[in-house]
Amino acid sequence: MTRAGTAARAEGPRYRAIVRSLLSDIEAGHYGIGDRLPSEAELCDRFDVSRYTVREALRRLQVQGVIARRRGAGSVVTPRPGAPRFVNSIDSIDGLMQYASATRLDVISVEKIIVEGEQAKRLRCPPDSAWIRIAALRHADDLAQPICYTELYVAPAFADVISRIGQERTAVHAMIERQYGVNVQNVLQDIEAAEADLNLATRLGLKVGAPVLVVRRRYFDDLGNLIELSMNAHPADRFRYEMTLQRRGGVEA
């Protein structure tokens, strides 16, 4: 492999930082529709990366519909029908692991709590039960704003995985399975439309009352024990959820 090829591979992940930075500049109004982005050479100097890395970042922005690239005209900001969205496609428990590996968690707080009353009803968990709650924001590499505000509830028996949350791109239930020999057999999920309250609006940069998609999941082991809960609130304009449904057995004549 040539020296240039080795450098390109080493720099590969750096294009993501350029994408996030340029998206942030565009969303902040530094570059409006029809404005030309800095040249490839200027971006190379600004981010101290190779032309290969800059071109990959610009290619990603073009795929998202953020810019148009024209020979002799450079990269121009284009109008978009909506903000870029993260698409989550799940057809199995393994799909949840792929979702975790494709995004990152920034942990906000960790605390031990007792879930009771209305909160227990919302989470559909036993009342007066003890949990460790982790509040976090989930980010996709190519989007400047968080795609989700998450609250994870982990049973105290699995407390040793807490320090790894946000440090590894691994689903929490997978961490529990590996470290404790637990087998997650079933995940019960419910999805509902809601409006952002003050907490969600503050965390996600929304207006109070903005539409959000709330996804709750309960993870059970093969003995039927509830080992983890999660509540994920997604801004409507940053997230799309896809599912694959298959018929069981044959089709009747």
C-alpha positions as CSV (number, residue, x, y, z in Angstrom):
1,M,0.0,0.0,0.0
2,T,1.3,3.5,-0.8
3,R,2.0,6.1,1.8
4,A,-0.9,8.1,0.4
5,G,-3.2,5.1,0.8
6,T,-2.1,4.5,4.3
7,A,-2.6,8.2,5.2
8,A,-6.1,8.1,3.7
9,R,-7.1,5.1,5.7
10,A,-5.7,6.6,8.9
11,E,-7.6,9.8,8.3
12,G,-10.9,8.1,7.3
13,P,-12.9,8.8,10.4
14,R,-11.8,12.5,10.4
15,Y,-14.3,13.3,7.6
16,R,-17.1,12.9,10.2
17,A,-15.8,15.9,12.2
18,I,-15.7,18.0,9.0
19,V,-19.3,17.0,8.2
20,R,-20.5,17.9,11.7
21,S,-18.7,21.2,11.6
22,L,-20.0,22.3,8.2
23,L,-23.5,21.2,9.1
24,S,-23.3,23.2,12.2
25,D,-22.1,26.3,10.2
26,I,-25.0,25.9,7.7
27,E,-27.6,25.4,10.4
28,A,-26.2,28.5,12.3
29,G,-26.7,30.5,9.1
30,H,-23.0,31.1,8.3
31,Y,-23.7,29.7,4.9
32,G,-27.1,30.3,3.3
33,I,-28.8,28.7,0.4
34,G,-26.8,29.5,-2.7
35,D,-23.6,30.3,-0.8
36,R,-20.4,28.6,-1.8
37,L,-18.5,26.6,0.9
38,P,-14.7,27.1,1.2
39,S,-12.6,25.4,-1.4
40,E,-11.1,22.0,-0.9
41,A,-7.7,23.6,-0.3
42,E,-9.1,26.0,2.3
43,L,-10.9,23.1,4.1
44,C,-7.7,21.1,4.1
45,D,-5.9,24.0,5.8
46,R,-8.8,24.6,8.2
47,F,-9.0,21.0,9.4
48,D,-5.4,20.0,8.8
49,V,-6.4,17.0,6.7
50,S,-5.7,15.6,3.3
51,R,-7.7,16.4,0.2
52,Y,-9.0,12.8,0.2
53,T,-10.6,13.4,3.6
54,V,-12.2,16.7,2.6
55,R,-13.6,15.1,-0.6
56,E,-15.2,12.3,1.4
57,A,-16.8,14.8,3.8
58,L,-18.2,16.8,0.8
59,R,-19.4,13.6,-0.8
60,R,-21.4,12.8,2.4
61,L,-22.9,16.3,2.4
62,Q,-23.9,15.9,-1.2
63,V,-25.5,12.5,-0.6
64,Q,-27.6,14.1,2.2
65,G,-28.8,16.8,-0.2
66,V,-27.1,19.6,1.8
67,I,-24.8,20.8,-1.1
68,A,-24.4,20.5,-4.8
69,R,-20.9,20.1,-6.3
70,R,-20.3,21.6,-9.7
71,R,-17.1,21.6,-11.7
72,G,-15.7,25.1,-11.7
73,A,-18.3,26.3,-9.1
74,G,-17.2,24.5,-6.0
75,S,-19.7,23.3,-3.3
76,V,-22.9,25.3,-3.1
77,V,-25.5,25.0,-0.3
78,T,-28.8,23.8,-1.7
79,P,-32.4,24.1,-0.4
80,R,-33.7,21.0,1.3
81,P,-37.3,19.9,1.9
82,G,-36.3,19.0,5.5
83,A,-33.4,18.5,7.8
84,P,-31.4,15.3,7.4
85,R,-32.8,12.4,9.4
86,F,-31.3,9.3,11.0
87,V,-33.1,6.2,9.7
88,N,-33.3,3.4,12.2
89,S,-34.3,0.1,10.5
90,I,-34.9,-2.8,12.9
91,D,-36.1,-6.3,12.3
92,S,-34.6,-8.2,15.2
93,I,-32.8,-7.8,18.6
94,D,-29.5,-7.8,16.7
95,G,-30.8,-4.7,14.9
96,L,-30.7,-2.9,18.2
97,M,-27.0,-3.7,18.5
98,Q,-26.4,-2.2,15.0
99,Y,-28.3,1.0,16.0
100,A,-26.0,1.3,19.1
101,S,-22.8,0.8,17.0
102,A,-23.9,3.3,14.4
103,T,-24.4,6.1,16.9
104,R,-22.8,7.4,20.1
105,L,-24.1,8.2,23.6
106,D,-23.0,11.3,25.6
107,V,-23.9,10.6,29.2
108,I,-25.5,13.5,31.1
109,S,-26.1,11.9,34.5
110,V,-26.2,8.6,36.4
111,E,-28.3,8.1,39.6
112,K,-29.9,5.4,41.7
113,I,-33.7,5.8,41.9
114,I,-36.8,4.1,43.0
115,V,-39.4,4.0,40.2
116,E,-42.9,4.5,41.6
117,G,-46.4,5.8,40.8
118,E,-47.0,7.4,37.3
119,Q,-43.4,6.8,36.3
120,A,-43.7,3.1,36.9
121,K,-46.9,3.1,34.8
122,R,-45.2,5.0,31.9
123,L,-42.3,2.6,31.9
124,R,-44.5,-0.4,32.5
125,C,-42.3,-1.7,35.2
126,P,-43.0,-3.0,38.8
127,P,-43.8,-0.1,41.2
128,D,-41.3,0.8,43.9
129,S,-38.5,-1.1,42.1
130,A,-34.9,0.1,42.3
131,W,-33.0,1.1,39.1
132,I,-29.9,2.9,38.0
133,R,-31.0,5.6,35.6
134,I,-28.6,7.0,32.9
135,A,-29.7,10.1,31.1
136,A,-27.9,10.7,27.8
137,L,-28.0,12.3,24.3
138,R,-27.6,10.1,21.3
139,H,-25.7,11.4,18.3
140,A,-25.3,10.2,14.7
141,D,-21.9,11.0,13.2
142,D,-23.2,12.9,10.2
143,L,-25.7,15.1,12.0
144,A,-24.8,18.2,14.1
145,Q,-27.8,18.0,16.5
146,P,-28.6,15.0,18.8
147,I,-31.1,12.5,17.3
148,C,-32.4,11.4,20.6
149,Y,-32.7,12.0,24.4
150,T,-32.4,8.7,26.2
151,E,-33.1,7.4,29.7
152,L,-31.7,4.0,30.3
153,Y,-32.7,2.0,33.4
154,V,-30.4,-0.8,34.4
155,A,-31.1,-3.3,37.3
156,P,-28.7,-2.7,40.2
157,A,-27.4,-6.3,39.8
158,F,-25.7,-5.2,36.6
159,A,-24.1,-2.0,37.9
160,D,-20.6,-2.9,36.7
161,V,-21.5,-2.1,33.1
162,I,-22.5,1.5,33.9
163,S,-19.0,2.9,33.6
164,R,-18.8,1.5,30.0
165,I,-21.9,3.2,28.8
166,G,-21.0,6.0,26.5
167,Q,-17.4,4.7,26.3
168,E,-18.2,1.9,23.9
169,R,-20.5,1.8,20.9
170,T,-22.3,-1.3,22.2
171,A,-25.9,-1.8,23.2
172,V,-26.3,-1.9,27.0
173,H,-28.1,-5.2,26.9
174,A,-25.2,-6.7,24.9
175,M,-22.8,-5.5,27.6
176,I,-25.0,-7.2,30.2
177,E,-25.1,-10.4,28.2
178,R,-21.4,-10.7,27.8
179,Q,-20.4,-9.7,31.4
180,Y,-23.0,-11.6,33.3
181,G,-23.9,-14.5,31.0
182,V,-27.5,-13.3,30.7
183,N,-29.5,-14.1,27.6
184,V,-31.9,-11.4,26.4
185,Q,-34.8,-13.4,25.0
186,N,-37.5,-10.8,24.4
187,V,-37.7,-7.1,23.9
188,L,-41.2,-5.5,24.3
189,Q,-41.5,-2.1,22.5
190,D,-44.1,0.6,22.4
191,I,-44.0,3.7,20.2
192,E,-46.1,6.8,20.6
193,A,-46.3,10.4,19.3
194,A,-45.9,13.1,22.0
195,E,-45.0,16.7,22.5
196,A,-41.7,17.9,23.9
197,D,-42.0,19.1,27.5
198,L,-39.5,21.6,28.9
199,N,-36.9,19.0,29.7
200,L,-36.9,17.4,26.2
201,A,-37.1,20.8,24.5
202,T,-34.0,22.0,26.5
203,R,-32.1,18.8,25.9
204,L,-32.8,18.5,22.1
205,G,-32.9,22.2,21.2
206,L,-36.7,22.2,20.4
207,K,-39.6,24.4,21.1
208,V,-41.9,23.3,24.0
209,G,-44.7,21.3,22.3
210,A,-42.7,20.3,19.3
211,P,-43.6,16.8,18.0
212,V,-41.4,13.9,19.2
213,L,-41.5,10.1,18.7
214,V,-41.1,8.3,22.1
215,V,-39.9,4.7,21.9
216,R,-39.9,2.6,25.1
217,R,-38.3,-0.8,25.3
218,R,-38.3,-3.5,28.1
219,Y,-35.6,-6.2,28.0
220,F,-36.3,-9.6,29.5
221,D,-34.0,-12.5,30.0
222,D,-34.9,-16.1,29.2
223,L,-36.3,-16.6,32.7
224,G,-38.7,-13.7,32.2
225,N,-36.7,-11.2,34.4
226,L,-36.8,-7.5,33.5
227,I,-33.2,-6.5,33.3
228,E,-33.2,-3.2,31.4
229,L,-35.6,-0.4,30.4
230,S,-35.1,2.4,27.9
231,M,-37.0,5.6,27.0
232,N,-35.9,7.3,23.8
233,A,-37.4,10.6,22.6
234,H,-36.7,11.5,19.0
235,P,-37.4,14.9,17.3
236,A,-39.8,14.3,14.5
237,D,-37.6,16.0,11.9
238,R,-34.4,14.2,12.8
239,F,-35.4,10.5,12.9
240,R,-37.3,8.0,10.9
241,Y,-38.1,4.5,12.1
242,E,-38.4,1.5,9.8
243,M,-39.5,-2.1,10.5
244,T,-39.6,-5.2,8.5
245,L,-42.6,-7.5,9.1
246,Q,-42.7,-11.1,8.0
247,R,-45.5,-13.5,7.9
248,R,-45.1,-16.6,10.0
249,G,-45.8,-19.9,8.2
250,G,-47.3,-20.2,4.8
251,V,-50.0,-18.2,3.2
252,E,-53.4,-19.9,3.2
253,A,-54.9,-20.7,-0.2
